[in-house]
């Protein structure tokens, strides 16, 4: 099994983070993984994206031309990456901020009102985790427990108190598409 | 099995060097390798080493010359335009036979170029770059784990031959994250360096490190010694990896990032019954010419895939010496070929069509 995903959005929406989270979780489940960020003259509020491969086989290209999975957290990301998605692939888009409908009809379109749900949970910053939850449920690529254990390993000190909120957001995302 | 941790390629260059006993780092910032000096600035003090952000690339390479000349394991890192600035120092170091490691996380050029990954520094790395008849040993890692492992081999090989070693990668390898296993090298032992210049000791002859040879005869003898050493290195240090070449009609020759992309494209073409294999040089100098010549004799044809306008293809052509066809597919300076593009180039080659756009 190989899953290739592109995670895209504004800088600050946490797309790099959920891409890394997926890669780390894949690694802890014994899979082969790679994570490659867009880089260069980037700025806060500009667009950002990363490519993640999770596979049972050694990863060939870390650069993806036909992703199985696309996360679009804002409209420019949707417009840029929707045409690349593999036929039958999954498109998760942030319907709180994107008010157009994806054009493709040969893909699974999964709208997630990520910002609205995150705000209901009390912190708009966990919008990315809501989407991550939906991905976990839909793809089954890694387990929720593994993702939570990665959060516990990486969120220490001041951030420890945010683990529960992030877990709640993941679970909300799972319920939404369950 | 040891624990796998996620690491960025650039961090792997730095930690790989520390694990290999490197205790002196001199550098000057440039994208896309800035995580190397950043990591070193934190790690070197922890291991009792020295980190210096020099005032320029030129002074950084000359600090490496000094530390290496005093017998330490020393390195610098930069990216393409910065590596160009270091060329005079590299030529001096190679001539003075000072072991050291130079990392180039290459970006698109020529000139100031851009920040995206490129393999257009191949000629500079393997053919000289600086002036005179010298060679660096050039390693080309293809994964983050291989970066760690080759940094160790780089320091060992540099000491073994008293020669600068370049580890040549590109911005993608520097920026990507992959799981790695870090290990402490059991045989880590920095050899005695009686030639090092470490100060006057009564009764010990002076150690002089320089690259000057004003007398013609002296200069020629120095060159003969260097050339003899290079022949020994060519004999002993060639490294490469083959994947599915036995039954292949077409062999893709690619290193680093291009090899990764090619591997995925080859899998796709194989699934459609095309007999295509991968030959990945790990040392770019010395180049695995002998093995490529054997494969040409066996009737294979070749295609190089490069992130340049076609540089390594010249060495492949020299290796097969007209016995076989060598095609080329590449993207120029800053563009990474996609799996689909390489796959299409492979299919075109099997249809006997012109591969390159």
Interface residues (C-beta under 8 A of the other chain):
Chain A: X20 X23 X24 X27 X32 X33 X34 X35 X36 X37 X39 X40 X41 X59 X60 X61 X62 X63 X64 X65 X66
Chain B: X4 X6 X31 X32 X114 X115 X116 X171 X172 X175 X176 X177 X178 X179 X257 X260 X261 X263 X264 X265 X267 X336 X338 X339 X340 X341
